[in-house]
Amino acid sequence: MTGLVLEQVSRSFDGHAAADAIDLTVAPGEVVCMLGPSGCGKTTTLRLAAGLESADSGRVAIGDQVMDDDGAFVPPEARNVGLVFQDFALFPHLDVRANVEFGIGDQPPEARRRIVDDLLERMNLAAHASAFPHTLSGGEQQRVALARALAPGPKVMLMDEPFSGLDFRLRDQVGEETLALLRQLGTATLMVTHDSDEAMRLGDRVALMRNGRIIQQGTPADLYHHPVDVFTTKFFSEISLVGGFVKGKSVATELGLIAAPDLADGTPATVCLRPESLVLTQGGGGGAHGVAATVLSARNMGPYDLVWLKPVTGVAKYLARLGPGTSPAPGAEVQVAIARSGCFVFAD
C-alpha cells in the first residue's frame, strides 16, 4: 500500500521552477518532513500534493488513484487529504465540537457524534467540547485544527509549519503527540518545516530541498552522518569550513591532514568540520596529540559548551562542542585534534 506518491513533479511560475522534478513517496503511517530554507519550494510541493496547484508535468497519486497526471486532475476536495497550516483557521463563532464536525456534515448525526467524540478523546479535548477557540491555549487550538482535519478520515495529512506558532517546549510536546496519533491511524503525513531540529526530531524520513529540487532524502541519521554536499552539512549544524587541494588522498589544513580517499589528487576541495569533530586537550605545544591553539571564547549552552579557538600559527577560527563545564578559559592554550566523525570532504 502506498500513501502519497510524487513522480517527477514540476511547477514553474513566471519561468522560475518552484518545484523541479520532485520524486517523493510517503507510506501509510509514515511521517516525512520536507525541509529547506524559505523560498526553496516546500510549500509549492505541498500545494501540488493537495491539489491547490496543478503540476506542469509529472504525476501525483494517493493510494492507487492518480490525482494529477497528463490530462487528469482531481480537485482538492475530492483527494481525501487533510490540511493543517501554521494559522489554525478555526471558526471563532463555533465551539470545539462544531469546528471538528464541520468537515463531515454529510454524515448522519449519529455517525458525526461518534467520530467527533472519538477524536476529542484521542486529542485530549473532551473537556473543551463546548469551549470557543479564543478561550483555548495555542496547543489546544492546534489539536482542534488537527482533529477537524482528521474527521473525514483522510489517507494523507499535509502540514505546513504546523507547530511554528507554539513556544519551543509546547512545540515538542504537541508535535510528538500529534505525529504519534497520525502514525497510529496509518495516515501518510508530509510536513513542511524550515527547522532542521524539528525535522530530525519528528520525521521518520527527511527530504531536504534547495532551489526547487530535493537535494537529499533519507532518515535523519542518513542526512546528518552522510551528507551529500556542503549545503546539506551546513543545514544540520554549525560547521567550520576549510579549503584546500587533495594530495596523497588527503587535504592539508591548519589542524592537520584530513583524509579524502575518494578524490583524485589535485582536486580543489572543501572540508566541513562539525563542532563535535574537534577534540581538545589541555596544554599547548601541538605535536602528536594535536595542533596548538588558543581559546578565543567559551560559552555554556546547558547540556554542552561551545568554544571558539584559533590555531597558534593559523588565521582561521574553529568552533568546538564540548561536554558541559569542561571548557578551558578564554586565552588558554590547548591542543586540537580532529576526529573522523563529523568531518566531511567535498570536491568544490
N, C-alpha and C positions, 0 to 999 in steps of 0.2 A: 504494500500500500504506500502511495506517495501522498504527501500533503500539498505542498506548493512547489511548482517547477517553473523556472525561467530558463529558456534556452536561447542564447544569442540575442537577447532583447536589447533594442536600441531605441533611443528617443532623442531628437535634437530640437532645439529652439533657436531660431534665427541663425542657423548654421553652427551652433555650439552643441556638441554632443554631451547632453546631461547624463545619459546612460548609454554606455558603449559596449555592445556585445556581452551583456551580463549573463553569466551561467551560474545558477544557484538553485539548490534543492533543499527544502525543509521538510523533514519527515514528520509524520504524526507524533505528537508528544515531544518534539524536539524544539529547543529554543536556539535560534540563530540571531546573533547580534550583528547588525550591519553598522560598521564603524568607519569614521573618517572625519576630516575637517569640514567646516562649513563650506557649502557650495560644491562638494565633491560628487553629488548625485544620489545621495542616500534617500532623501525624501522623494525624488522623482522615481526611483526604483520602487519604493513602497507604493506610490500612487499608480504605477503601472500594474503592480500586483493586485491592487484594489479595484482597478478599472476606472479610476478617476482620470487617468490619461490612457490614450491608446498608443501602442508601440508603432514605430515606423517600420520595424522589422523584428523578426524573432517570434517566439511562441511562449505564451503563458498558459499553464494548466493547473487546475486544482483537482486533486484526486485523479480520476480518469476522464475528466471533462476538460476540453480545450476552451479557454476563456478569451484568448486573443491570439490570432494567427492570421495569415494572409487571407483576407476576405471574411473572417469570422471575428465577431466581437460581442462578448456578453457584458451587459451593463453592470455597474457595481451592485445594484440592489438584487441582482439575480446570481451573484457569485458565492453567496453563503460565507462571507468573511465578516469578522468583527473588526472594528476600528477603535483605537484608543489613542488620543493625542495628549500633548502637554496641557492644552486647555481642555478641561474635562467636559465642557459644553453641556452641563446638566441644566435641566429646565428649572428655573428658580421658583416657578409657581406650582410645581408638582413635588409631592413628598417623595421619599426614597422609594417606596413601593411603586408609585406611579411612574417614576423615572425608569426603574428596571423593567416594568411591564410595557413600556412604550413601544418597543420593537416587536412585540408578539401579540398585537391587538387582533390579529386574525385567528387566534386560538380560542377555543371555548373557554368560558370563565373558569371552570374547574381546573383545566389544564394550565391556564395562566397562573392561577393561585399556587398550584403545585410547583411550577417552575420557579416562580419568584420566591416562594418560601425556601426552597432548596438552595437557591443562590444566596439569599440573605443569610442563611445559616452557614453556608460554606465560607462566606466573606466576613463573618462575624459582624453582621449588620442587622440582625433580627431585632435588637433592642432599639434600632433607629428607623424602623419601617415607616413611622409616621412623622419623622423629622424632615425639615426642609433643608436644602443644600447649604444655605448660608449659616446654619447652626452647626455644621459638621467641621471637623478638622480637615486639613489638606489630605491626610492619609485616608480618612473615611470617604471623602469625596472621590478620591481615586478609585477606591474599591467599589463605590456605586457605579462609576463610569465603566469599570471592568464588568461588573455584574450585568449592566444593561447590554454591553457588547456580547456577553456570553448567552444571554437569554434566548436568542434564536437558535442556539446550538451550532455555531459556525465551525467549519472544518479548519479554517485558518484564522489566526488572530494577527493583525498588523498594528504595531505600536510605534508611534513617533515621539521619541523623547518623553515617555510616559511618566517618569519619576523625577524629571529635572526641576519641577516646581516645588519639590519637597526638600526639607533640610536633610543634611547628609546622613544623620542617624536614622531618621524615619525612612529615607530613600532605601537604605539597606534592608530594613525590616519588611517594608511593603513590597519591594521588588522581589525578595526571596519568597515571600508568602504568595504573591501573585503568580509567579512563574512556576512554583511548585504545584499550584492548582491547575494551571494550564497543562503541565506535563501529566498530571493525574487524569485529566479529562481526555488526553490524547490529542490535544489541539496543536497543530503546527503553528509555531509562533515566530514571526520575523519582527525584530525590534530594532529601531534606529537609535543610535546614540553617538555622541561625539566624545564620550568619556571612556578612555581605554580601561580604567579600573573597573567601571561598571560592566563593560563588555566581558572582561575576563572573569569577573565575579559571578555574573548571571548567565552567560551564554554557554550552551553545550559546544557550539562552534562559533567562530568569529569570521566575518568577511570584511576585510579592510579595503576601503575604496579610496581612489585618488583620481581626480580629473575624469570622472565618469566611468572608470574601469575598476574591477576588483583586482587588486594587486596580489593579494594572498588570502586564502581561506583555509581554515582548519581548526583544531582545538585551540583554546587559549595557550596551552603549553607549546603547541607547534609554532605559533606565531611569536611567542616570547623567546623560545630557545633555539628556533631555527628560522629566523627572519630571512627574507629573500633579498633585501636591499637596505640601503641606509635609511630610506623613508620609513620602512616598517620598523626597523630597530629603534629609531628616534620616537616613534609614536607610542611606544610602550614604556619608555623610561627616559630620564635624562641620560645623555651619553657625552663622552669626550671623544672628539674626532681628531685623528692624526693622518696626515697624508704621507705618501712615500712611494717607493718603487719596489717591486718584487725582485729579490736577488737571492739565489740559492734556496728558493721556496720559502722565503721569509721576507718580512718588511722591517727595516730598521727604524726604530723610534727612540725618543729620548728615554723611554722606560725599558728599552731592551728590544730584542728580536721577537717579532710576532709571526707565528707560523702561518704560511699561506700555501698549503700543499697542492691546491687545485689551480693555482695561477702560474702562468708562464713567466720566466724571468724577463724583466724589462717592463712588465705591466704596471701602469700607474694605478695605485690602489688607495682606498680609504679604510683606515682601521677604526672601528667603533668599540669603545670601551664603556661597558656599563659600570656604574659605581661599585657594584659588588665584585667586579673583576680586579679591583686594585686592593692589594693586601699590604698592610702597614706593619712594621715592627719598630720598636723604639731603638734609638741610636743611629747615628749617621755613618757616613763613610762609603756607602754603596758596596760594591763587591758582589760576591757570590749570592748574597741574600737579597739583592735588590739595588736600586739606584738611590743615591742620597737626594732627599727632597725636603723642602721647608713647608711647614703647615701655615697657610695663609689665614684660614678661619675654620672654626668648628662650631657646629650648632646641633643641639639635641632636638630630635623630632619626636620624642616619646619612645617608640619601640626601636629606634635606631638613631645614629649620629650621622650627619653629613659633614664631610671635611673637604675643603679646597686646599690643594697643595701645588707646589711648583718644584720641578727638579732643580737642584742647586746649580747645575750647569746648563739648564734649559730655559726656554722662554714661555712655553705654554702652561696653562693651568689645567688641573685634572680634578675630577670630583670622585670621592670615595665614600662608600657607605659602610659604617662600622657598627658593632654592637653598642647598645645604649651605655653611656657613661665610660666608654673606653677611649675616647678621643684624646690625643695629645693636645696641649695648649698651643694657641697661635704663636708662631715664632720657633716652635720646637723643630729640631731636625730629626727626620725619620728615614727609614729605608722603605722603598716602594717596589713591590714585585707584582707581576701580572699573572693572575690565574687564567687558565684557558676558558673556564666557564664564564660567560658574559662578555667574551671578546670575539669580534667578528671582523672579517676582512672581505671587502668587495672591490672588484675591478671598477674603476671610475667609468 
